Amino acid sequence: MTFRQFAFNNVARNKRVYLGHFLSSTFAVIIFFTFGLIAYHPALKGNITELSQTMNSFGKGSFQVSQYIIYIFSIFFILYSVSSFLKKRKREFGIMMILGLSPRQFNKLVFYENIIIGTMATIIGIGMGLVFSKLILLVSASILTVEKGLPFYFPSKAIAITGIGFTVLFLIISFFTSKMIRVTKLVELIKSEEKPKSTPKASIFLSALAMLLIGAGYAVVFYFTMFAKEMSTQAVFTYIGMTVLLVCAGTYFFFTQLSVYTLKAVKGNERLFFKKTNILSVSELVYRIKDNAVTFFLVSVLSAVAFTAIGTSSAVGDVLINQLDTPYAIEYESYLGNTHEQGHIAVIENELKKQELPYTLVSYVGLTGNVQTIKASDYNKYAKQLGYKTVDIENPSETVAIKGSTAENNPNKGSKLTLHEGMEKVRIKQIVTNKYFGDFFPIYILADENFTALAEQIKKDGNGSLRIKNYYDFLVKDWKDTWSVAKKVAPEMKNRTGQQDYYVTFLSLQWNMIQQLNGIFSILTVLVGIVFFVFASSFLYFRLFTDLEKDQEKYRMLTKIGLGRKELSKVVTREMSVLFFLPFVIAMIHSSVAYLALQVLVERTAGSVTLADNFAVVLGSFFLFHLIYFFIMRKSYLTQLNKEIY
């Protein structure tokens, strides 16, 4: 048997221990390959959409950044998992040293083992990616709303980058992990698992500090939700950063101190501690939580990041679509002096007629600046036609306000408004709602003579902040059908003069861009978030199965003094429930608080949008996955225990 065969047999013998590490590494390779598969697709030519260069740059940059995130995180994850396994095998390595294994051969053995696992993970990961590439491309084309779809192709570039990237990664990790264990003291290696553990200790001060830090972090969030609308952008990010630091620090002390202190307090309660099998569960949990405190902290933080990122992504589309709250399929705004105005309107109308799309044209004159105003006659011309009451402004010193989309910008009835410097204030007689004339800010309806006087005053003063604008708004019942019109007309109307004398917007193009932006966010956050969650779940797998032999010995002794199969299952289930669900529940609580802050940010920027449904679906989906994962691990763990005990 050659040395390489010996290394391969070592991996095969420890396949149960290395299985979680291997599957997680394979999954990381698959996700990394998926990003490359999409980003380098020849149909996209490196572009996510043909309509926006900004979106192209954002999409390509986001995919690349996500690949870097997965790659960098994979380095730390694999280092952590391999180091855990090597520490677990100290006794095995000690025996090998007694049998004549030299330090150089030891390093070579560890190097070969890691290379074997890494090579298999890379090959199988790329292979799985190729097998499901057609499905991945179909789903991605649908999510990114790519009109012609993404046909299958052989992703040689994605294969090369993934293969080279992860080969280098595993080579580097193999080199460093071979140096992680010092093999000079054989006795320490052999007796590493026999050393008695010291009694877990917890500080009441640090336990209280954990509650204080988490409470302070949550308090900052609630303060933020109350006063966010009055804060500057810099203050918003300051409060968010402060919350993250406080909650992360509090979570660390929660697992290292507070959880241990709580369990030791339970041990002090004789009535509770000596009830049935609690003496076994609580005693073991004290050591398990103390030993795995850092792992639980990482699992909580990573899971919270995954929940929040995916929840945010699922809400992005709703937020942006809410900002498209306009009834018009096409909007054309033209400032005074635009020589292309009538030609552009004629082009739009001709294309709509060619496509046989019935439309209603709403055109009026407005004054825009510190306030937006329109004539009462223009408003009344369309109000009744569109199903709204007309307004009557008999007194030129009065105005009617049309509500804006955000409550804080809307005026109060009876308040006075300055239209222009040097002109008398007008009193707000009435406040109405009209979605066809609505805007982010309120619009004021003026008596015709007052509007004309204001327009003349603006022309006379030459005030650049106030301008006369003509509005041409096209109502189309099935506005999504204007996609072909928009694709043809939009390039022709692109403003190339450098002067902002007109603007044209197509709802179908904006909707498509939002769908693509939401698709990019969904692909990035869901895939990266799932990778984070899988890695976090793998941490729990590592900690559970690396202690399996020790647990087998412990429960074998307990069965000799009367512990039955039913009691064993109950004790193990109780311990595993705490180990698996405590970090998960903490992550869900942190994410829920983060959603509160996010809801306020959304309302501040996009108006009234409820994100609760999106977040409930995300948390519910992850909980279901985690529950299934728990039952699979529980069954596997009990099977391994019972195999050695009974």
Secondary structure by P-SEA (a helix, b strand, c coil): ccaaaaaaaaaaaacccaaaaaaaaaaaaaaaaaaaaaaaccccccccccccaaaaaaaaaaaaaaaaaaaaaaaaaaaaaaaaaaaaaaaaaaaaaaacccaaaaaaaaaaaaaaaaaaaaaaaaaaaaaaaaaaaaaaaaaaccccccccccaaaaaaaaaaaaaaaaaaaaaaaaaccccccaaaaaaccccccccbbbbaaaaaaaaaaaaaaaaaaaaaaaccccccaaaaaaaaaaaaaaaaaaaaaaaacaaaaaaaaaaaccccccccaaaaaaaaaaaaaaaaaaaaaaaaaaaaaaaaaaaaaaaaaaaaaaaacccccbbbbbcccccaaaaaaaaaaaaaaaacbbbbbbbbccccccbbbbbaaaaaacccccbbbbbbbcccccccccccccccccccccccccccccbbbbcccbbbbbccccccbbbbbbcaaaaaaaaaaaaaaccccbbbbbbbbbbbcccccaaaaaaacccccccccccccbbbbbaaaaaaaaaaaaaaaaaaaaaaaaaaaaaaaaaaaaaaaaaaaaaaaaaaaaaaacccaaaaaaaaaaaaaaaccaaaaaaaaaaaaaaaaaaaaaaaccccccaaaaaaaaaaaaaaaaaaaaaaaaaaaaaaaaaacc
